[in-house]
Amino acid sequence: MSINYDERIPNNVNLSSDKRLQRALETWQPAFLDWWKDVGPVGFQTDDIYLRTAISTAPGGWAQFGYTKMPDYRWGIFLSAPEEDRRIPSGDHAGEPVWQEVPGEYRNSLRRIIVTQADTEPASVEQQRWLGQTAPSLYDMRNLFQVNVEEGRHLWAMVYLLQAYFGKDGRDEADDLLARRAGDADKPRILDAFNQPCPDWLTFFCFTCFTDRDGKYQLGALAQSGFDPLSRTCNFMLIEEAHHLSVGETGVERVLRRAAQLAKQDPNGDARNQGGIPVAMVQKWINYWFCYSIDLFGSEISSNAADFFAAGLKGRWNEAKDYTDHSGLNQQYTLPMVKNGVMADGDVPLRNAMNDVLRQSYIKDTERVVKRWNQALEEEGSDERITLPNSRFFRRQGIYANLPFNPHGELITKEEFDAKLPSWLPSEADRAYVATLMTPCTAPGQMANWIAAPRKGIHGNPVDFEYVRHV
C-alpha cells in the first residue's frame, strides 16, 4: 500500500475522507512536535541525518534513504494491507469475522491495551534523548536517531487508533501520552522499564536488544487481535521494529568483540586496563535489562491475560502457525512456584498463563541471540561466555517478585542474595567506569576504543560514510 505524502499527515488510511478525525489529528500534531523538540534528541535537531522513511507498506522496498532533519521526518499513519476475509485467530470468537469497529463490551480493555503499548513509544525517546552527545561513531548516532524517529511514528500509529475509534476518551488519552515523562516522579510512564535511566551506550544496546524485543512480542500478540485496525497497525510496526532489535543485538556483540580484543592486548588479560568494557561487566548490564524486560510481560498468572485471550484481543506468538487448538480451554499450564519456602510445580488454567506463554517465546528468541554473542567471543579467541539469567531472577512483577533467586533460578536466602547482588547487577562503580568511556566520536569512520567497528555500513554505504552532518 502506497503512502500519501501530499497530505499534512502522511497516511495510507484515506484520512482526508474523515474531516473530523483529520482535524483532530492536525490539532494534536503541533503538540507532538513541541514534545519532540522539548524531550527528543538533544543537540541534533538541525542536523541532516541519513534516515530511512516509509514510502509503502508492501513487503520489500518499502523505505527510501536520504538526509532528513529529524523535526522534518514524515511521521504518519501506516497500516499494512487488509487481509481478505480475515478471521479472529483465537479465543471465544475464533473463526468469526474480524471487527472493523470496537466491540462495545471490549471497549475499555482494548483502550487499555492500546494506551499501554502507545506509552512505551515516546518513553524510549525520552530515555535516550542525551545519547547522541556521547555516540561512539556517526554510524551509531544515526542508528540511535533512526530508532527515535520510528518510535515517534509508532506513537502516531497508536494515537490514530485512539482518536479514530475511541472518541473524546481517545483524544484525552492521546494528550496524556505527551504529558507523561520517563522517570518523572509525578507523571511517570506506565511501565517500570520505561522509567529507568539510559545514561550510556551499553545501556542503549541492551535496551534495544531486550526491551524492544519485548515490544516485538507484544506487537506480535496484538497483530493476532480480532480488532483488525490494531492488527494491521502492529503488522507494519513489526517491520520497523526489526531494525531496533538489530541495533541492540549487533551493538552488544561489538562491545563483546572489542572486550575480547583488548583483553588479549593486556598482559593481565583485563580489557578494562586497555579502556574496554570487560565481558563480566557486560554480563551485569545484560542481567539487568533482561530481567526488567521479562517483567514487561506481566504476572505469570493473570486474569487480565485470560480475558484478553478469551475476547480475541490478543493472541499468542505465531498463533496460527504454532498452535492447532486456538481456544485455550480445558488445558493446564505448569509453573514452578514457591510453596512453603521450597520450589514445587503447580498447574494453572492455560488462559491464565498467557503472559508466560508469550514470555517463553521471547526467552527462546533471546537464547538464540546469546548463542550468537558467544560465537563472536569464540571467534575472537576468548574463553569467556555470556549466559542468560533465569526468568525468576531479580523480578519485580509476577509470582517471583522480590523473592531471592540467584541467576540460575535457585531460591537462596535473602542474606546471600543481598550480599551477591553487586556481583550480578551493575554497581555504582561499574556505572561510573562505563560513564568515563562515553566520549563522542564524530569524524566519519572514527570509532570509540571500547567498541568494535560494524562489519558493514547502512544501505550499501561504507562504515566511514557521513551518516550525520553535524552543524
C-alpha positions in Angstrom: 0.0 0.0 0.0 1.5 3.3 -1.1 1.5 6.3 1.4 0.1 9.6 0.6 2.7 12.3 1.3 0.6 15.1 -0.2 -1.4 15.5 3.0 -0.3 17.3 6.1 -0.2 14.0 7.9 1.2 11.2 5.7 -1.1 8.2 5.7 -2.5 5.2 3.8 -5.8 5.2 5.6 -7.6 7.8 3.4 -7.5 10.3 6.3 -8.9 13.1 4.2 -12.2 11.2 3.9 -12.9 11.8 7.6 -12.6 15.5 8.1 -13.4 15.4 11.8 -10.7 12.9 12.5 -8.3 14.8 10.2 -8.9 18.0 12.2 -8.4 16.2 15.5 -5.1 14.7 14.4 -3.9 18.0 12.9 -4.7 19.7 16.2 -2.6 17.0 18.0 0.3 17.4 15.5 1.8 20.7 16.9 1.7 19.3 20.4 3.6 16.2 19.2 6.3 18.4 17.5 6.6 20.5 20.7 7.1 17.3 22.7 9.7 16.1 20.2 11.7 19.4 20.4 11.4 19.5 24.2 12.4 16.0 25.1 13.6 14.4 21.9 17.3 14.1 20.9 19.3 16.9 22.4 21.6 18.9 20.2 20.9 17.4 16.8 17.6 18.8 15.7 19.1 20.9 12.9 21.4 18.3 11.5 20.9 16.2 8.4 20.6 12.6 9.3 20.8 9.7 6.9 17.4 8.2 7.7 15.0 5.7 6.1 11.4 6.8 5.6 8.5 4.5 4.8 7.0 5.1 1.3 4.9 1.9 1.2 3.8 -0.9 3.5 4.3 -3.6 0.8 6.9 -6.2 1.6 10.3 -5.3 0.2 11.4 -1.9 -1.0 9.1 -0.2 1.5 11.6 2.6 2.5 13.7 5.2 1.0 17.0 6.5 2.4 18.3 10.1 2.4 19.2 13.0 4.5 16.5 14.5 6.7 16.4 16.8 9.7 14.6 14.9 12.5 11.8 17.5 13.1 11.1 17.3 9.3 10.7 13.5 9.4 7.5 12.4 7.8 5.8 10.8 10.7 2.4 9.4 9.8 -0.2 6.6 9.9 0.7 3.5 8.1 -1.3 0.2 8.3 -0.5 -3.0 6.5 -2.8 -4.0 3.7 -6.1 -5.7 4.8 -6.3 -9.4 4.6 -9.3 -10.6 2.6 -11.9 -12.5 4.7 -9.6 -12.4 7.8 -11.0 -14.3 10.8 -10.3 -13.9 14.5 -7.4 -16.2 15.2 -8.1 -17.3 18.8 -10.3 -17.2 21.9 -14.0 -17.5 22.2 -14.6 -15.7 18.9 -12.1 -17.8 16.9 -13.2 -18.2 13.3 -15.6 -15.2 13.4 -15.0 -12.3 11.0 -12.6 -9.7 12.5 -14.0 -6.4 13.8 -13.6 -3.2 11.9 -15.2 -1.2 14.8 -14.6 -1.6 18.5 -17.0 -4.1 20.1 -18.8 -2.2 23.0 -18.2 -5.0 25.5 -14.4 -4.8 24.9 -14.0 -1.1 24.6 -12.3 -0.4 27.9 -10.0 -3.4 27.7 -9.0 -2.5 24.1 -8.3 1.1 25.0 -6.2 0.0 27.9 -4.1 -2.3 25.7 -3.6 0.4 23.1 -2.7 3.1 25.7 -0.2 0.8 27.4 1.6 -0.1 24.1 1.4 3.6 23.0 3.0 4.8 26.2 6.2 2.8 25.6 6.9 4.6 22.3 7.6 8.2 23.5 9.1 6.9 26.7 12.1 5.3 25.0 12.7 8.6 23.1 12.8 10.4 26.4 15.1 7.9 27.9 17.6 8.2 25.1 17.5 11.9 24.5 21.0 12.6 25.6 22.8 9.7 24.0 23.7 11.5 20.7 26.2 13.6 22.6 28.3 10.6 23.5 27.8 8.5 20.4 30.8 6.1 19.7 30.5 6.8 16.0 28.4 8.6 13.4 27.2 5.1 12.4 25.8 4.5 15.9 24.5 8.0 16.2 22.5 7.6 13.0 21.1 4.3 14.3 20.0 5.9 17.5 18.1 8.6 15.6 16.5 6.1 13.3 15.2 4.2 16.3 14.0 7.5 17.8 12.0 8.7 14.8 10.4 5.3 14.3 9.3 5.2 17.9 7.8 8.6 17.2 6.0 7.1 14.2 4.8 4.2 16.3 3.3 6.7 18.7 1.4 8.3 15.7 0.1 4.8 14.8 -1.4 4.2 18.2 -2.7 7.8 18.5 -4.6 7.3 15.2 -6.3 4.2 16.7 -7.2 6.1 19.9 -8.6 9.2 18.1 -10.3 7.2 15.2 -12.1 4.7 17.4 -12.5 6.0 21.0 -13.9 9.5 20.6 -13.2 12.0 23.3 -11.7 9.3 25.6 -9.2 8.6 22.8 -8.3 12.3 22.3 -7.8 12.7 26.1 -5.5 9.6 26.1 -3.6 11.0 23.2 -2.9 14.2 25.1 -1.8 12.2 28.2 0.7 10.3 26.1 2.5 13.6 25.6 2.1 14.7 29.2 3.8 11.7 31.0 7.6 11.6 31.1 10.0 8.8 31.5 11.3 8.7 35.1 9.2 11.7 36.2 8.3 11.4 39.9 4.8 12.9 39.4 3.8 11.7 36.0 5.9 8.7 35.1 5.4 6.3 32.2 3.1 3.4 32.8 5.6 0.5 32.7 8.6 0.5 35.1 11.3 -0.4 32.5 10.4 2.8 30.6 11.2 4.9 33.7 14.8 3.6 34.1 17.6 5.9 33.1 19.6 5.3 29.8 22.8 7.2 30.5 25.3 5.2 28.4 25.5 3.3 25.1 25.9 -0.1 26.7 22.5 0.5 28.3 21.1 1.6 24.9 22.3 -1.5 23.2 20.9 -3.7 26.0 17.6 -1.8 25.9 17.1 -2.1 22.2 18.1 -5.8 22.3 16.0 -6.8 25.3 13.2 -4.2 25.8 12.5 -3.6 22.2 12.4 -7.4 21.8 9.6 -7.4 24.3 8.0 -4.9 22.0 8.3 -7.3 19.1 6.4 -10.0 21.0 3.8 -7.6 22.4 3.2 -6.3 18.8 3.1 -9.9 17.6 0.4 -10.8 20.1 -1.6 -7.7 19.2 -1.2 -8.5 15.5 -3.4 -11.5 16.3 -6.1 -9.2 17.6 -9.7 -9.6 16.4 -9.8 -5.8 16.1 -8.5 -5.5 12.6 -7.2 -1.9 12.6 -5.0 -2.8 15.6 -3.7 -6.0 13.9 -2.9 -4.1 10.7 -1.1 -1.3 12.6 1.1 -3.8 14.5 2.0 -5.8 11.5 3.7 -2.8 9.9 5.2 -1.7 13.2 6.9 -5.1 13.4 8.7 -4.4 10.1 10.2 -1.3 11.6 10.9 -2.8 15.0 13.3 -5.4 13.4 15.9 -2.7 12.9 15.7 -1.7 16.6 16.5 -5.2 17.7 19.3 -5.5 15.2 20.9 -2.2 16.6 20.9 -3.7 20.1 22.0 -7.2 19.2 24.9 -6.1 17.0 25.8 -3.3 19.4 26.3 -5.7 22.3 28.2 -8.1 20.0 30.6 -5.3 19.0 31.2 -4.4 22.7 32.0 -8.1 23.4 34.3 -8.4 20.4 36.2 -5.4 21.5 36.4 -6.6 25.1 38.0 -9.8 23.8 40.4 -8.0 21.6 41.5 -5.6 24.3 41.9 -8.4 26.9 44.3 -10.1 24.5 46.3 -6.9 24.3 46.6 -6.6 28.1 49.4 -8.5 30.0 46.8 -9.4 32.7 44.0 -10.2 30.2 42.0 -7.3 31.6 40.1 -5.3 28.9 39.5 -2.6 31.5 43.2 -1.8 31.6 43.0 -1.1 27.9 39.9 1.1 28.1 37.4 -1.5 27.3 34.3 -2.9 29.0 35.1 -6.4 30.3 32.8 -9.3 29.3 31.9 -9.8 33.0 30.7 -6.2 33.2 28.7 -6.5 30.1 27.1 -9.6 31.7 25.8 -7.4 34.5 24.1 -5.0 32.1 22.6 -8.0 30.3 21.2 -9.4 33.6 19.7 -6.0 34.5 17.9 -5.3 31.2 16.8 -8.9 30.5 15.1 -9.0 33.9 13.4 -5.7 33.5 12.2 -6.7 30.1 10.7 -10.0 31.1 8.8 -8.2 33.8 7.0 -6.3 31.0 5.1 -9.4 30.1 3.2 -9.2 33.4 2.4 -11.8 36.0 2.7 -15.5 35.3 -0.9 -15.9 36.5 -3.2 -13.2 35.2 -7.0 -12.9 34.9 -6.5 -10.0 32.5 -4.4 -12.1 30.2 -7.1 -14.8 30.3 -9.8 -12.2 29.5 -7.8 -10.6 26.6 -7.2 -14.0 25.0 -10.8 -15.2 25.5 -12.1 -11.9 23.9 -9.8 -12.3 21.0 -8.0 -9.0 21.8 -4.5 -10.6 22.0 -3.2 -14.0 20.8 0.0 -15.9 21.2 3.1 -15.5 19.1 2.6 -17.2 15.7 -0.9 -18.2 16.9 -2.0 -19.7 13.5 1.4 -21.3 12.7 2.4 -22.8 16.1 -0.9 -24.0 17.6 -3.6 -26.3 16.4 -6.1 -25.5 19.3 -6.9 -21.9 19.4 -9.4 -21.9 22.3 -7.0 -22.5 25.2 -9.9 -24.1 27.1 -9.6 -27.2 29.4 -5.9 -27.1 29.3 -3.4 -26.7 32.1 0.0 -24.9 32.2 2.7 -26.0 34.6 4.6 -23.3 36.5 7.4 -23.7 39.1 6.1 -22.0 42.3 7.3 -21.2 45.8 5.3 -23.2 48.3 6.3 -23.2 52.0 9.7 -21.9 51.1 10.6 -24.5 48.5 10.0 -24.9 44.8 7.2 -27.1 43.5 5.4 -27.3 40.2 1.8 -26.2 40.1 -0.8 -26.2 37.4 -2.9 -23.2 36.3 -5.5 -22.9 33.5 -3.7 -22.2 30.3 -5.6 -19.0 29.6 -4.5 -17.5 32.9 -0.9 -18.2 31.9 -0.9 -16.5 28.5 1.6 -13.8 29.7 4.1 -16.5 30.5 3.4 -18.4 27.2 4.4 -15.2 25.4 7.4 -14.7 27.8 8.7 -18.2 27.0 8.6 -17.4 23.2 10.6 -14.3 24.0 13.2 -16.2 26.1 13.7 -18.8 23.3 14.4 -15.9 20.9 16.8 -14.3 23.3 18.7 -17.5 23.8 19.4 -17.6 20.1 20.9 -14.1 20.4 23.1 -15.1 23.3 24.3 -18.1 21.3 25.4 -15.7 18.5 27.2 -13.5 21.0 29.1 -16.5 22.4 30.1 -17.5 18.8 31.5 -14.0 18.4 33.6 -14.4 21.6 34.8 -17.7 20.4 35.8 -16.2 17.0 37.8 -13.6 19.0 39.7 -16.3 20.9 38.1 -15.6 24.2 37.2 -18.3 26.7 34.6 -16.1 28.4 30.9 -16.6 27.7 27.6 -14.8 28.2 24.7 -16.5 30.0 21.1 -15.6 30.2 19.8 -15.4 33.8 16.8 -17.5 34.8 13.5 -15.8 34.4 12.9 -16.0 38.2 16.0 -13.8 39.0 15.6 -10.1 40.0 11.8 -9.9 39.4 9.6 -7.1 40.4 6.4 -8.4 38.8 4.6 -11.7 39.0 4.8 -14.7 41.3 8.6 -14.4 41.7 8.6 -10.7 42.6 11.0 -9.7 45.3 12.0 -13.3 46.1 15.7 -14.2 46.5 16.5 -16.2 43.4 20.1 -16.3 42.1 20.7 -16.1 38.3 20.4 -19.8 38.0 16.9 -19.7 39.3 17.7 -21.2 42.6 16.0 -20.0 45.8 18.6 -18.8 48.2 18.5 -16.8 51.5 17.8 -13.1 51.4 21.1 -12.5 53.1 23.0 -14.4 50.4 21.0 -12.6 47.7 21.8 -9.1 49.1 25.5 -10.0 49.5 25.9 -11.2 46.0 23.7 -8.8 44.1 26.5 -6.3 43.4 28.3 -9.2 41.5 25.2 -9.9 39.4 24.0 -6.4 38.6 25.8 -3.1 37.7 27.2 -1.4 40.8 27.6 2.4 41.1 31.3 1.9 40.5 30.6 -0.1 37.3 28.3 2.6 36.0 30.8 5.3 36.9 33.5 3.5 34.9 31.3 3.0 31.9 30.4 6.7 32.1 34.1 7.6 31.7 34.2 5.9 28.4 31.3 7.8 26.9 33.1 10.3 24.9 31.8 11.2 21.4 33.5 10.2 18.1 32.1 12.4 15.4 34.5 12.0 12.4 33.3 9.7 9.7 34.7 6.2 10.2 36.1 7.1 13.7 35.1 4.5 16.4 35.4 4.7 20.2 38.0 2.4 21.6 35.6 0.4 23.7 33.5 -0.9 20.7 34.4 -2.8 17.5 33.5 -1.3 14.2 30.5 -2.8 12.4 31.1 -5.3 9.6 29.2 -3.2 7.1 27.5 0.2 6.7 23.9 1.1 6.1 22.1 0.7 2.8 25.2 -0.2 0.9 27.2 2.7 2.2 30.7 2.2 3.8 31.2 2.4 7.5 33.0 5.7 7.1 30.1 7.3 5.3 28.9 10.7 6.8 25.7 9.4 8.4 25.2 12.6 10.4 26.1 16.0 9.1 26.6 17.7 12.4 26.4 21.5 12.3 
